[in-house]
Amino acid sequence: MANLVVSNVCNAACGYCFANAYLTSAHKAARPAFMTPEEFEAGLDYLDRSGIDEARLLGGEPTLHPDFPGLLHRARRRGKRITVFTHGAMPQAALHSLLELPPEQCSVVVNMSAVFAHSPAGTSPEERRRQVLQALGQRALLGFNIQSPDFDLGEVIRLAAGSGIRKRIRLGMALPGPQACNHFVHPKQYHLVGRRIAQQSGLAAQAGICLDLDCGFVRCMFSSDELETMLRNGVQYGWHCGPVLDIIPGREVLHCFALSDRFKRPFQPEATSAGLHAALDALVQAHRTAGVFPACSTCAYKASHECSGGCLAATLRRFQPAAIRLELPQTQPDPTG
């Protein structure tokens, strides 16, 4: 699996976004706003060499790429299935290009947690997103990022059930980005999140909706009873954290956005998925012994590789040195004057 980051531009303002530090870093001025056609073709070459038949496009907001329709055409010319991760309030030209693709060859994951700072005159971004979902039909499925333990999927479930889109909701968890400058779920709240997912899975199942868990979740978030409930309600889950391989403009590849400041490699012309995974795994291997909790290092689930120990970005936060203020003893006055 690999993502082609075709846009470093986004017009949403999500406080939990762990790509935000990458998008707004000190090097932003020197970073290209969009992936060039040559870089995109190099990414497609990489997918071909690696035997990957899916082109996963994201950003930023990928549909803001000035030649987004052309990117889709290039990928389809290579026989790739298309997956797009978007906030949904996309330009009309981008929507038209997606509607030209067969539904069985196109997946558009629409992030229902996206927040927009400004609403231009006319249709609001939220209303535009609903129009896009209606037009996309079976090409679309909903995404939802958990930012706090008291999240409510009710509205998202009703939207998925009452429209012609796929009956699945992809659940992500807000994870700490570089310097943890975004909102994220603290590991101390994980068991509350687990309980809530189990509860909400019942509402989803009643509406004919399946929930899928993305990366960063851990086995011990859930009790055995909660896992049984989720399994009964058709939840697809796993406990994984590995190199996502975000190929960014400028010919670099990131382990993932959450670790964009620490673990990345040059994107070489001969790169393959196996080679990049091995290189990035080697960079992070020393940090894999631990996990998001102190108990992870002796956990049977982690020892058997059933659970990865959670998001590596959350793990590394455990080992950030605390700020120490050094106080020197006050100098005593010299009695001899």
C-alpha positions in Angstrom: 0.0 0.0 0.0 1.2 3.5 -0.8 -0.4 7.0 -1.0 0.4 9.5 -3.7 0.2 12.9 -2.0 -0.7 15.0 -5.1 -1.5 18.2 -3.2 0.1 20.1 -0.3 -2.8 22.5 -0.3 -6.0 22.2 1.8 -8.9 24.6 2.3 -10.2 22.9 5.4 -9.2 23.8 9.0 -9.4 20.6 11.0 -7.9 21.0 14.5 -7.1 17.3 14.8 -5.2 17.1 11.4 -1.9 15.3 11.9 -0.8 16.3 8.4 -1.1 20.0 9.4 2.5 20.2 10.8 3.8 18.9 7.5 1.6 21.2 5.4 2.6 24.3 7.5 6.2 23.6 8.4 9.0 26.0 8.1 9.9 24.4 4.7 6.5 25.1 3.2 7.8 28.0 1.1 10.3 25.7 -0.6 7.8 22.9 -1.0 5.8 22.6 -4.2 2.1 23.0 -3.8 1.3 20.1 -6.1 2.8 17.0 -7.5 4.1 17.5 -11.0 3.0 15.2 -13.9 6.6 13.7 -14.0 6.4 13.0 -10.2 3.0 11.4 -10.6 4.2 9.2 -13.5 7.2 8.2 -11.3 4.7 7.2 -8.6 2.7 5.1 -11.1 6.0 3.5 -12.2 6.6 2.6 -8.6 3.1 1.1 -8.2 3.7 -1.0 -11.4 7.1 -2.2 -10.1 5.6 -3.1 -6.8 2.6 -5.0 -8.2 0.1 -2.6 -6.7 -3.1 -2.2 -8.7 -4.5 0.7 -6.7 -3.7 4.4 -7.0 -4.5 6.1 -3.6 -4.6 9.9 -4.0 -4.6 12.3 -1.0 -3.2 15.6 0.2 -3.8 18.1 1.6 -7.0 18.1 -0.5 -6.2 16.1 -3.6 -9.1 17.4 -5.7 -7.6 20.9 -5.6 -4.8 19.7 -7.9 -5.1 21.9 -11.0 -5.0 18.8 -13.2 -6.9 16.3 -11.0 -8.8 14.9 -14.0 -5.6 14.4 -15.8 -4.1 12.5 -12.9 -7.1 10.1 -12.9 -6.7 9.6 -16.6 -3.0 8.8 -16.2 -3.7 6.3 -13.4 -6.6 4.6 -15.3 -4.5 4.3 -18.4 -2.2 2.1 -16.3 -5.2 0.0 -15.2 -5.2 1.3 -11.6 -8.2 1.2 -9.4 -8.7 4.7 -7.9 -9.1 5.6 -4.2 -9.4 9.3 -3.3 -9.3 10.7 0.3 -11.2 14.0 0.3 -13.2 16.4 2.5 -15.9 16.2 -0.1 -16.4 19.9 -1.0 -14.6 19.4 -4.2 -14.5 21.5 -7.4 -17.0 20.5 -10.1 -14.3 19.5 -12.6 -13.0 17.0 -10.0 -16.4 15.6 -9.4 -17.1 15.2 -13.1 -13.9 13.3 -13.6 -14.7 10.9 -10.8 -18.2 10.3 -12.2 -16.6 9.1 -15.4 -15.1 6.2 -13.6 -16.9 2.9 -13.1 -18.1 2.6 -9.5 -16.4 -0.8 -9.0 -13.1 0.8 -10.0 -13.4 4.0 -7.8 -13.6 4.6 -4.1 -14.0 8.1 -2.7 -13.5 8.3 1.1 -15.3 11.4 2.2 -14.2 12.7 5.6 -17.3 13.8 7.5 -15.1 15.2 10.4 -13.6 17.9 8.1 -14.1 21.5 9.4 -14.1 24.5 7.1 -12.9 27.9 8.4 -14.8 29.9 5.8 -18.0 29.4 3.8 -17.9 31.3 0.5 -21.0 32.9 -0.9 -23.5 30.5 -2.1 -23.5 26.8 -1.2 -21.7 26.0 2.1 -18.9 23.4 2.1 -21.2 21.1 4.1 -24.0 21.4 1.6 -21.5 20.9 -1.3 -20.3 17.8 0.4 -23.8 16.4 0.5 -24.3 17.2 -3.2 -21.1 15.4 -4.0 -22.1 12.3 -2.0 -25.4 12.2 -3.8 -23.7 12.4 -7.2 -21.0 9.9 -6.4 -23.4 7.2 -5.2 -21.7 3.8 -4.9 -18.3 5.3 -5.5 -18.5 7.0 -2.1 -18.1 5.9 1.5 -17.9 8.0 4.6 -14.9 8.5 6.9 -15.1 9.7 10.5 -12.1 10.7 12.7 -12.6 10.2 16.4 -11.4 13.2 18.4 -12.8 12.6 21.8 -14.4 9.6 23.8 -17.9 11.1 23.6 -18.2 11.0 19.8 -21.6 10.3 18.2 -21.9 8.5 14.9 -25.7 9.0 14.7 -25.8 11.6 12.0 -23.1 9.9 9.9 -24.9 6.5 10.2 -28.2 8.1 9.1 -26.5 9.8 6.2 -24.9 6.5 5.1 -28.1 4.6 5.5 -30.3 7.1 3.8 -28.3 7.7 0.6 -27.1 5.7 -2.3 -23.5 5.5 -1.1 -21.7 2.4 0.2 -22.9 1.1 3.5 -19.6 1.4 5.3 -18.0 4.0 7.6 -14.2 4.1 7.9 -13.3 5.1 11.5 -9.9 6.8 12.1 -8.5 8.1 15.4 -7.0 11.5 15.8 -3.3 10.8 16.4 -0.5 13.1 17.5 1.3 14.8 14.7 4.8 16.3 14.9 5.3 18.2 18.1 1.7 17.1 19.0 0.4 20.5 17.8 -3.0 19.1 16.8 -5.9 17.7 18.8 -5.7 14.0 19.4 -7.0 11.2 21.6 -4.8 10.6 24.6 -4.0 6.9 25.4 -5.6 7.3 28.8 -8.9 7.7 26.9 -8.5 4.7 24.7 -10.7 2.4 26.8 -13.5 5.0 26.7 -13.2 5.2 22.9 -13.3 1.4 22.7 -16.5 1.2 24.8 -18.1 3.9 22.6 -17.2 2.1 19.4 -18.8 -1.1 20.7 -21.9 0.8 21.6 -22.1 2.7 18.3 -21.5 -0.5 16.3 -25.0 -1.7 17.4 -26.6 1.5 16.0 -24.7 1.0 12.8 -25.7 -2.7 12.4 -29.3 -1.8 12.9 -29.1 0.6 10.0 -27.2 -1.9 7.9 -23.9 -0.1 8.1 -20.5 -1.8 8.7 -17.7 0.0 10.6 -14.1 -0.4 9.6 -11.2 0.6 11.9 -8.2 2.3 10.4 -4.6 2.3 11.9 -3.7 3.3 15.4 -6.2 1.3 17.4 -4.9 -1.2 20.0 -6.3 -4.6 21.3 -6.5 -3.5 24.9 -8.9 -0.6 24.1 -11.6 -3.3 24.1 -12.8 -5.8 26.6 -13.6 -9.3 25.4 -17.3 -8.6 25.6 -16.9 -5.4 23.5 -15.0 -7.3 20.9 -17.7 -10.0 20.7 -20.3 -7.2 20.3 -18.2 -5.6 17.5 -17.7 -8.9 15.8 -21.5 -9.6 16.0 -22.2 -6.2 14.5 -19.8 -6.7 11.5 -17.0 -4.4 12.6 -13.8 -4.9 10.6 -10.9 -4.3 13.0 -7.1 -4.8 13.3 -4.3 -3.6 15.5 -1.7 -2.3 13.1 0.8 0.5 12.7 3.4 0.3 9.9 4.9 2.4 7.1 2.0 3.9 5.2 4.4 5.2 2.5 3.2 8.7 1.7 5.0 9.7 -1.5 5.1 13.5 -1.4 5.9 16.2 -4.0 9.7 16.8 -4.1 10.4 13.0 -4.5 10.5 12.0 -0.8 8.5 9.3 1.0 7.3 9.5 4.5 6.7 6.7 7.0 3.3 8.5 7.6 2.2 12.1 8.1 2.2 11.7 11.9 6.0 11.0 11.8 6.8 13.4 8.9 9.4 15.3 10.9 11.4 12.2 11.8 11.2 9.3 9.4 11.5 9.8 5.7 13.6 8.6 2.7 14.4 9.9 -0.7 12.1 8.5 -3.4 14.5 6.9 -5.8 13.6 6.1 -9.4 14.2 2.3 -8.7 12.2 2.3 -5.5 9.8 -0.6 -4.7 7.3 -1.2 -2.0 9.4 -3.9 -0.4 12.5 -1.8 -0.4 10.9 1.3 1.0 9.1 -0.7 3.7 12.3 -2.4 4.7 14.2 1.0 4.8 11.6 2.7 6.9 11.1 -0.3 9.2 14.8 -0.2 9.9 14.6 3.5 10.8 11.8 2.9 13.4 12.8 -0.6 14.6 14.5 0.7 17.8 11.2 2.3 18.8 9.0 -0.7 18.2 9.8 -2.5 21.5 7.6 -0.1 23.4 4.0 0.9 22.8 1.5 3.5 23.8 1.3 2.0 27.3 4.1 0.9 29.6 2.6 -2.6 29.7 2.9 -2.9 25.9 6.5 -4.1 26.2 5.4 -7.3 28.0 2.0 -7.7 26.4 1.3 -11.2 25.0 -0.7 -9.6 22.1 2.3 -7.5 21.1 4.8 -10.3 21.6 2.7 -12.5 19.2 2.4 -9.5 16.7 -1.3 -9.6 17.0 -1.1 -6.0 18.2 1.5 -3.5 17.1 1.4 -1.5 20.4 -0.5 1.4 18.8 0.5 4.4 16.8 4.2 5.0 16.8 3.7 8.7 17.0 1.8 8.2 20.3 4.4 5.8 21.5 7.2 8.3 21.0 5.4 10.9 23.0 5.9 8.7 26.1 9.7 9.2 25.8 9.9 13.0 25.2 12.1 14.4 27.9 10.4 16.5 30.4 11.4 20.1 30.8 13.7 20.4 33.7 14.3 23.7 35.5 17.8 23.8 37.1 17.8 25.9 40.3 21.2 26.7 41.7 21.6 27.2 45.5 21.5 30.7 46.5 24.9 32.2 47.3 25.4 32.8 51.0 26.8 36.2 52.0 30.4 36.2 53.0 30.5 37.0 56.7 34.1 38.3 56.3 32.6 41.0 54.1 
